[in-house]
């Protein structure tokens, strides 16, 4: 049985009391901590977008489902402050453009969204990692109209490697199984053509 312990100062006056955690929790209403080996990493259902209004967020199940369904391995982050209608060529098929087109209201479409806070939170889910490539990549062996998508999105390589978000495919696939997306809620594969006709 654990006992109380007092920590004294140099004059033998008590300055701290050490008590069993259960007793502390009863007195102060603290939640019981989980043992270290019992930590359950909960992946959120949304990632808040700080530059798009109070309730703006990436709907993570929709976001991940799109990557898995379309066989996307990585997208350039393409953090840009310029208006969305000025995005050209390779900029249209990027994380920045995807967020602006699919997860925020029209009034915030010209505001940079793929800020470090957002990309860090996406990486923290364990479903993505940050890498450097010179263009968007598609997963090998996926059934998707890659050629048409590449043609429409004008996926051109950058002249140098850039920061990209890359999917951790096996974890993402499991996440999709746990969080299915209704057919009418799925991101259309041609989202990058919105407003650029």
N, C-alpha and C positions, 0 to 999 in steps of 0.2 A: 504494500500500500504506500502511495506517495504521501510525503509529509510536507508541511509548509516549511519554508526556509526564509530567514531574514538576512538581508545584506546590510551590514553596518558600516558607518563611516569611521573615520579615525578616532572619534570620541565615543565609539560603541553605541551610537544612536542609529536606529533603523532608518534606512533611506529607501529600500526596496523590499517587497515581499514576493517570494516565489511561491505560487500555488499551483496545484494540478489544473490543467487546462479545462477539464470538465467543470470544475468548480468556478473557474473564471468565466466560462461561457454561461453558466447558470446565473451568475451575478450580473454580468454585463450584456447578456443576450448575444454574444458572438456566435457565429456559425462554426460548427465543428469542421476542422480542416480535414481534407482527405489525406490518407497516407500517400507518401511520395509515389509509390508504385501504382496507385489507384487513380492517377490523374487522367481524366477523360478530355482529350482535346476536342472541344466542340467547335465545329466550323460554323460560322454565322450564316444566316440566310440573306444578309444584305451587307453591303459596304457603303457607308455614308459618303456622300459627295459634298465636301465642304464649300464648294463654289457654285452650287446650283440651287440654293434655297433650303429652307429649314427641313423639309422632309425628303430631299433628293437622295437617292441611293441606287447602287447597282443591285438589281435583283440577282443574287448569286446563282440560284438554280437555273434561271434563264441564260445567264452569262456563260456558265460552264456547259450547259446543254448545247449551246450554239457551237462552242469550240469542239466538243466531242462529236456532235452530229456532222459537222462540216469538215472534220479532219484537220483542224488548224493546229499546227505545232507551236508556232510563235507568231507574234505580231510586234512590229516596232511600236514602242510607246509613243513616240512622236509628240511629246509634250510641246504644245504650241499655244501662243497667246493670240494668234491671228484669227479673224472671223472664219467660221466653218465654210462659208461659200467661196473662200479663197484657197481652200485646200486643193492641191493638184496631184495628179498621178499617184505616186506611191503613198502620199499623205492620206489619201482617201481610205486606204485599207490599213488602218492603224488602231491602236488602243484608244488614242485620243478621239478619233473620228467615231469609233464604235460607241463609246460612252456618250458622246454628244448627240449622235443620231438615235440611240435606242433607250437611253435612260434618263434624259432630262427634258424639261419643257422647252418649247421654242424660245422663250425669253432668255434662256441661259445658253443657247447653242453657240454663242460667240465667246464664251468664257472658258479658259483652260480648265480641264477636268482631270487629266491624268497626272495630277500633282504627286509628289513623292509620298505624301501621307496615304493616298489612295493605292498606289502601287505597292507600298510597304504592307498595307493591310491585305491586299490580294496575295502577296507572297507569304504573309503570316498564316494564311489559311492552310498552307501546305499543298494547295492545288496548283500553284504556279511558282516559278522561280524567275529571277531576273538574269538575263544572259545578254550577250552581244552578238548580233548577226548583221548581215548587210541587206536582208530583206525578209518579208513574211515567209513562213514556211508552212507546208501542209504535211500532215502525217502520211507516211507511206502506207499503201495498202488500204486506204479508206475509200469507201464508195461515195464519191461526190463529184460534181461537175467541175473539176478543178480548172480545166482549160477555159471554160466559159467564165468562171469566177475570176481567174487571173486576167483574162482578156478585158472583162468589164471593169475590174478594179485597177487595171493598169499597174499591176504589181511589178515594179521595176526595182532593181537593186540600188542601194545607196552607194555612193562613191567610197564610203568607209563603213566600218561596222558601227552600229548604233545600239542603244539600249533597247532590249526587247523583253516582252513577257512571254515565257514559254510554259506550256501546260505540263503538269505531271500527270501523264495520261491515265495510268492505272488508278490513281487516287481520284481523279476527276470522274472516271467512268463509274466508280463505286458511289461517289457523291450523287451522280445523276440517278443511279438506281434508288437511292434513298430519298431523293427529292425530284420526282418526275414532274415534268412541265406539260400542261395541257396543250394540245395541238394549236389552239388559237392564241396561245401566249408565247409561242416560240418566236425567236428573232428570225425574220425572213433572211434568206441567204443573200438577198440583193440589197440589204440595208445601206450599203456604201453608195448606192445610186441616188439616195434621197436628196432632193434639192440640187442635183448636179446634172439635170437633164439639159 
